[in-house]
Amino acid sequence: MANENLQALLDSTKGISHFLYNQQTGPNVYPGVPPEFTNWRDEQRAWQKTCVLFNQSYHMAELLLEGPDAAKLLTYLGVNSFANFGLDRAKQFVPCSPDGFVIGDVILFHLAENQFNLVGRNPVMNWVRYHAETGGYKLKADLDDRTAVRKDPSRRRHYRFQIQGPNAMKVIERAIGGPVPDVKFFHLTWVEIGGRKVRALRHGMAGQPGLELFGPWDDGEAVRLALVEAGKEFGLRQVGGRAYSSNTLESGWIPSPLPAIYTGNELKAYREWLPPDSYEAKASIGGSFYSENIEDYYLTPWELGYGHIVKFDHDFIGRAALEKKAKGPHRQKVTLALDIDQVLKVIGTAFQKTDRAKFMEFPSAVYSMHPFDRVLANGTTVGLSTWIGYSGNEGRMLSLAMVDEAYSKPGTEVALLWGEPNGGSAKPTVEPHVQMEIPAIVSPVPYAEVARESYAPAGWRAHHPA
C-alpha cells in the first residue's frame, strides 16, 4: 500500500521542504480550554502582576517508561547528564540525531525507582518509543497521547495544572492550608488540595515562581476548583488558549524546533517506523525563510540555548557530532523587539485594497507549526526567527530568534523579514501578501526582567503543544 509510513510518504513528494512548506496544517492548538476565560490581555498581565492557572491537561503527550532499562535508554538518547538525577527530580530532556541536531525537548520526571515520565511534544515521544521497541531494552513504554488525537478524548492519565505569578505561593498556601513545602527548583514534593493528594514540581514559567501540579485524571476537577477558590483573593486568572502560547515570548523558551529526522540513511529505519499520520508527517513550516535543503531548518542545542546542558560524561546518540560542534561558532538565542512604528505599518496594510502584508494575528502571530522567518542585516540573512507575537506586559511585538554571534549583542540593529517569498500564492493556508522588513533591536533572552534575574541560565520552563 502506498505511503504506509513516513519514508514512503516523503519518497512520493516533490521534495521534503516543498512538502512541509505547503502542508495545510496551521499552528498548534490548545484543546480542552476556551480561547479566553476573560480576555487575553488581562490573562497575560496576570502572570506578571498577580497569578494565573494554566491548564495543561489536554495538549501535551505523556510517555511513561517503567522497567530496569528505563534509565539506560534515556541516558543513551539524551544529551543531558544523568549523574545526579535522583528520585523526585525533573529536568529538560533533549535528544539529538546522529548528526547532532535536535529532535525536540520535553520535561522528564523521575517518579519512582525505574519509573520515568516524559511530558511534552510528540517528536521526542516517538523517538523514545522507537528505540524502546527496537533496542532490546527491558522496559514498558506507555504513551498517553494528547487529547486532539486520542480515540477517547474525554480522559487522560493525569491532569496537569500550573500556578504561576507573584501571588502563586499565596494561592498554594491557601489551597493546601499551610506553608508550601520548601523544595528546590525542579524537585518534586507532595501536597494536598481539595482533599486530593497532589504531586508538585517547583519551577517557573514566564519567569515567575510557581508549581506544576499533577495527579490522577479523576481528581483534576476537584483540584482545579479548589485552586480557583483559593485564588479569588489574590487575583488568580485562568489562562485560555490565546494567551497561553504567548507566554514563551517573555520566558524565552523556543517551542518550535523542527525534528531533525527527515534525512540521513541512519534514520531511514526510523522514518519507516513512523506512520503516515504521525506528527512528523503532518508538520508544517512557514515564514520568509525557505530552503530546498530541509537540513537548513535543523537546529543545534546551542542555537536553542541548550548548550549548557550538553554533557560528554556518557555515551549517547549524536555525541561525536556534538563534540565537533561544541567548538563553535554558534548562533545565539536572542529576543528581537520589533520596531513599533513599522509593526503598525504592517498592520495598517490590512486596510488597503492592494499590497497588503501578511496578516499579523494577536497575541500570537504564529501561523504554522514551525515558523522560520529571516533575520537580516544590510539585506543579508544573519539568523532565523522561530516564534513571534505580542506581549501586553512589555507593550511590544517580540520574536524569539537565533543570530550569528556578530549580531547577538543587545542593542544591535537588525530586521525581520515578514511574509513569504512567493507572497502566499501557492499556499492555501496563507493569503496573498507582500513581504515587509520590520526593524528590530536585539534584546536579552528571557526578555522579561524577572525571568532573567530569577531563572537564567539554569533554565526557565514552559510546556507547549505537542
C-alpha positions in Angstrom: 0.0 0.0 0.0 1.3 3.4 -0.9 2.6 5.7 1.8 2.3 3.2 4.6 5.0 5.1 6.5 6.7 8.5 6.7 9.6 7.4 4.4 7.2 6.2 1.7 5.2 9.5 2.0 8.4 11.6 1.6 9.5 9.5 -1.3 6.3 10.4 -3.1 6.7 14.2 -2.7 8.4 16.7 -5.0 10.8 17.5 -2.1 10.8 17.5 1.7 10.9 21.2 2.1 8.3 21.8 -0.6 6.1 19.2 1.1 6.3 20.6 4.7 6.1 24.2 3.4 2.8 23.5 1.7 1.1 21.5 4.4 -2.4 22.6 5.2 -1.7 22.4 8.9 -2.0 25.6 10.9 -0.4 26.4 14.2 -0.7 24.0 17.2 -4.0 24.4 19.1 -4.9 24.1 22.8 -7.9 21.7 23.1 -9.9 21.4 26.3 -9.7 25.0 27.4 -11.6 28.0 25.9 -9.6 30.6 23.8 -10.2 33.1 26.6 -11.6 32.8 30.1 -11.9 36.6 30.4 -9.7 38.3 27.8 -6.2 37.5 26.7 -4.8 41.0 27.6 -5.7 40.6 31.3 -4.7 37.0 31.2 -1.3 38.0 30.0 -1.0 40.7 32.6 -1.9 38.3 35.4 1.2 36.1 35.1 3.4 39.1 35.8 1.1 41.1 38.2 -0.9 38.6 40.2 -1.1 34.9 39.3 -2.5 32.5 36.7 -3.7 28.9 36.3 -2.5 27.2 33.2 -4.5 24.1 32.4 -2.1 21.8 30.6 -4.2 18.6 30.9 -5.0 18.3 27.2 -2.4 19.4 24.8 0.8 17.5 25.7 1.7 13.9 25.2 3.0 11.8 28.1 5.2 8.7 27.8 5.6 6.5 30.9 8.7 4.4 31.0 8.9 1.6 33.5 11.5 -1.2 33.8 15.1 -1.9 34.8 16.4 -0.4 31.5 14.5 2.8 31.6 17.4 4.9 32.8 19.8 3.2 30.4 17.6 4.1 27.4 17.2 7.7 28.5 20.9 8.1 29.1 21.6 6.7 25.6 19.2 9.2 24.0 19.7 12.4 26.0 22.5 14.9 25.7 21.9 15.6 29.4 24.0 14.2 32.2 22.2 11.7 34.4 24.9 11.6 37.0 22.8 13.2 39.8 19.3 12.6 38.5 17.8 11.0 41.6 14.2 10.3 42.6 11.7 13.1 42.8 13.5 15.3 40.3 12.8 16.6 36.9 14.9 18.0 34.0 14.6 19.2 30.5 15.4 16.2 28.3 17.0 16.9 24.9 17.7 14.1 22.4 19.6 14.7 19.1 20.0 12.9 15.8 23.3 11.1 15.0 24.4 14.3 13.2 23.9 16.4 16.4 20.7 18.2 15.6 17.8 18.5 18.0 14.9 16.1 17.8 12.9 18.1 20.4 12.8 18.7 24.1 10.4 17.6 26.9 10.3 17.6 30.6 11.5 14.3 32.2 10.2 13.3 35.6 11.9 10.7 37.8 8.8 9.5 39.7 10.0 6.3 41.3 12.7 3.6 41.0 12.8 2.5 37.4 9.9 4.8 36.5 10.1 7.9 34.4 7.5 10.1 32.7 8.2 12.4 29.7 5.8 15.3 29.1 5.7 17.5 26.0 5.7 17.3 22.2 5.3 14.1 20.2 8.6 14.1 18.3 10.5 13.2 21.4 7.9 10.6 22.4 8.1 8.9 19.0 11.9 8.9 19.1 12.0 7.3 22.6 9.3 4.8 21.7 11.1 3.7 18.6 14.3 2.9 20.5 12.4 1.3 23.3 10.7 -1.1 20.8 13.7 -1.8 18.6 16.7 -1.6 21.0 16.0 -4.8 23.1 15.5 -2.8 26.3 13.8 -4.3 29.3 11.0 -1.8 29.9 7.5 -0.9 29.1 6.7 2.3 27.2 3.1 3.5 27.6 2.0 6.5 25.5 -0.8 8.7 26.7 -1.3 10.9 23.6 -2.6 14.5 23.6 -6.4 15.0 23.5 -6.6 16.1 19.9 -5.5 12.7 18.5 -6.9 10.3 21.2 -9.6 7.8 20.4 -11.1 8.7 23.8 -10.6 12.4 24.3 -12.6 12.6 27.4 -9.9 11.4 29.8 -6.1 11.3 30.2 -3.8 9.6 32.6 -3.1 12.8 34.5 -4.5 16.3 34.9 -1.8 18.9 34.9 -2.0 22.5 36.2 0.4 25.3 36.7 0.1 28.1 39.2 2.4 31.0 38.3 3.0 34.6 39.2 3.9 36.9 42.1 1.0 35.6 44.1 1.3 32.0 43.2 2.7 30.8 46.6 -0.1 32.7 48.4 -2.6 30.8 46.3 -0.9 27.5 47.0 -0.7 28.2 50.7 -4.4 29.0 50.8 -5.3 25.9 48.8 -3.2 23.5 51.0 -4.0 25.2 54.3 -0.4 25.8 55.3 3.1 26.7 54.1 4.3 25.5 50.8 7.0 22.8 51.2 10.5 24.1 50.9 11.6 22.3 47.7 14.4 23.1 45.4 14.0 24.2 41.7 12.9 21.3 39.5 12.4 19.0 42.5 9.1 17.2 43.4 7.1 17.1 46.5 3.6 16.1 47.7 0.7 18.4 48.8 -3.0 18.0 49.5 -5.5 20.2 47.6 -9.3 19.8 47.7 -8.9 16.6 49.7 -6.7 15.0 47.0 -3.1 14.0 47.1 -1.2 16.1 44.5 2.3 15.8 43.1 4.0 19.2 42.8 7.0 20.3 40.8 8.8 23.5 41.8 9.6 25.6 38.7 8.9 28.9 36.9 7.0 29.8 33.7 7.1 33.2 32.0 9.8 34.0 34.6 7.6 33.8 37.6 7.8 31.4 40.6 5.2 28.6 40.8 4.3 25.0 41.0 3.2 22.4 38.4 0.6 20.2 39.9 -0.5 16.8 38.6 -2.3 13.6 39.7 -4.9 11.1 38.6 -7.3 12.4 35.9 -10.4 11.8 38.0 -9.0 14.2 40.8 -8.5 17.0 38.3 -11.7 18.9 38.6 -11.8 18.9 42.4 -8.2 20.2 42.4 -8.9 22.9 39.8 -12.0 24.2 41.6 -10.1 24.3 44.9 -7.3 26.3 43.2 -9.8 28.8 41.7 -11.5 29.3 45.0 -8.1 29.8 46.8 -7.0 32.3 44.1 -10.0 34.7 44.3 -8.4 36.9 46.9 -5.1 37.0 45.1 -6.2 37.9 41.5 -5.9 34.5 40.0 -6.9 34.2 36.4 -7.4 31.1 34.4 -5.5 31.4 31.1 -7.1 30.4 27.8 -5.5 29.1 24.6 -5.0 32.6 23.0 -2.8 33.9 25.8 -1.1 30.7 26.6 1.1 30.4 23.5 2.4 34.0 24.0 4.0 33.4 27.5 7.1 31.9 25.9 7.9 35.3 24.3 8.7 36.6 27.8 10.3 33.5 29.2 12.5 32.8 26.2 11.8 29.1 25.5 11.6 28.3 21.8 8.8 25.7 21.3 9.3 25.0 17.6 12.4 23.1 16.6 11.7 21.0 13.6 12.6 17.4 14.4 15.8 16.6 12.6 14.7 13.3 11.2 13.8 13.8 7.6 17.2 12.9 6.1 20.1 10.6 6.6 20.5 6.8 5.9 20.9 6.1 9.6 17.4 7.4 10.3 15.7 5.6 7.3 14.5 2.8 9.5 13.0 5.3 11.9 11.2 7.1 9.2 9.9 3.7 8.0 8.6 3.1 11.6 6.8 6.4 11.8 3.2 6.2 10.4 2.0 8.4 7.6 -0.3 10.3 10.0 2.5 11.0 12.6 3.3 14.4 13.9 6.4 14.4 11.6 4.2 13.7 8.6 1.7 16.5 9.5 4.3 19.1 10.5 4.2 22.4 8.6 6.8 25.1 8.2 6.2 28.7 7.1 7.7 32.1 7.0 10.1 34.2 5.0 13.0 31.7 5.2 12.8 29.0 2.5 15.4 26.4 1.5 15.1 23.4 -0.7 17.5 21.7 1.7 15.4 20.6 4.7 18.6 20.3 6.8 18.9 24.1 6.8 15.9 24.0 9.2 17.7 21.7 11.7 18.9 23.3 14.9 21.7 22.6 17.3 21.4 22.6 21.1 23.4 25.8 21.3 21.1 27.6 18.9 18.2 26.8 21.2 20.0 27.8 24.3 20.7 24.3 25.5 24.5 24.3 25.1 24.9 24.3 28.9 23.1 21.0 29.3 25.2 19.1 26.7 27.4 16.8 28.8 30.0 14.4 27.4 30.1 12.3 30.5 28.2 9.4 28.9 27.7 7.8 25.5 24.6 9.0 23.6 23.3 9.3 20.1 24.9 12.3 18.4 27.8 12.6 20.9 30.6 12.5 18.3 28.9 15.1 16.1 28.2 17.4 19.1 31.8 17.2 20.3 32.8 18.7 17.0 30.0 21.3 17.0 30.9 22.3 20.6 34.0 24.1 19.3 31.6 26.6 17.6 30.8 29.1 16.3 27.2 29.0 17.4 24.3 31.2 16.5 23.0 32.8 19.7 19.4 32.8 21.0 18.1 36.3 21.4 14.8 38.2 21.7 14.0 40.7 18.9 12.0 43.7 19.9 10.3 44.8 16.7 10.0 48.5 15.8 6.6 49.7 16.9 6.0 52.1 14.0 6.8 49.5 11.4 4.6 46.9 13.1 1.8 49.4 12.9 2.5 49.9 9.2 2.3 46.2 8.6 -1.0 46.0 10.5 -2.2 49.1 8.7 -1.9 47.5 5.3 -4.9 45.3 6.2 -7.0 48.4 5.5 -5.6 48.8 1.9 -7.2 47.1 -1.1 -3.8 46.1 -2.5 -0.3 45.4 -1.4 -1.3 44.0 2.0 1.3 42.5 4.3 0.9 39.0 5.8 -1.8 39.4 8.4 -0.4 39.7 11.9 -2.5 37.9 14.5 -2.6 38.9 18.2 -1.3 37.8 20.6 0.4 35.0 18.7 1.3 35.8 15.1 2.5 32.2 14.5 0.6 30.6 11.6 2.4 27.3 11.0 3.6 24.6 13.4 7.2 25.5 12.8 7.8 29.2 11.8 11.0 30.3 10.3 11.5 34.0 9.3 14.7 35.5 8.0 16.6 37.9 10.3 18.5 40.5 8.1 21.4 42.8 8.5 22.0 45.1 5.5 19.9 42.7 3.4 21.9 39.6 4.3 20.4 36.7 6.3 22.2 36.6 9.7 19.7 34.5 11.7 16.3 32.9 12.0 13.2 33.9 13.9 11.2 31.0 15.2 8.3 32.4 17.3 6.6 35.8 17.1 3.8 37.5 19.0 2.6 40.4 21.2 3.4 40.8 24.8 0.9 43.2 26.6 3.2 43.2 29.6 6.1 44.6 27.5 3.9 46.6 25.1 5.9 45.1 22.2 5.8 42.7 19.3 8.6 40.2 20.2 10.3 37.5 18.3 12.5 34.6 19.6 15.4 34.2 17.2 18.9 32.9 16.8 21.5 35.1 15.1 25.2 34.9 14.2 27.5 35.8 17.1 28.5 39.0 15.5 24.9 40.3 15.7 24.0 38.8 19.1 25.0 41.8 21.4 21.9 43.5 22.9 21.3 46.8 21.1 22.3 45.5 17.7 20.0 46.7 14.9 18.7 44.0 12.6 15.4 43.5 10.7 12.9 40.7 10.5 11.5 39.9 7.0 7.8 39.3 7.4 5.9 37.4 4.8 6.6 34.6 2.4 8.9 34.6 -0.7 6.0 33.8 -3.1 3.6 36.1 -1.4 1.4 33.2 -0.3 0.3 32.5 -3.9 0.9 28.7 -3.6 -0.3 28.0 -0.1 -3.9 27.5 0.8 -3.3 28.5 4.4 -1.6 31.8 3.6 -3.4 34.8 1.9 -1.7 36.8 -0.9 0.6 39.4 0.5 3.8 41.4 0.1 6.9 41.0 2.2 7.9 43.8 4.5 11.0 44.3 6.6 10.5 45.2 10.2 13.5 46.8 12.0 14.3 45.2 15.3 16.6 45.6 18.3 18.5 42.5 19.5 17.5 42.2 23.2 18.2 39.8 26.1 16.5 36.4 26.4 14.5 36.0 28.5 13.1 39.4 27.7 11.1 39.8 31.0 13.4 41.2 33.6 12.1 39.0 36.4 12.8 35.9 34.2 16.4 36.9 33.6 17.0 37.6 37.3 15.3 34.5 38.6 15.8 31.7 36.2 18.5 32.2 33.6 20.7 30.4 32.8 19.6 27.4 34.8 16.6 27.1 32.7 13.1 28.5 32.5 10.3 26.2 31.9 7.3 26.0 29.7 5.1 23.3 28.3 3.7 23.7 24.8 1.6 21.8 22.4 2.8 18.6 21.1 
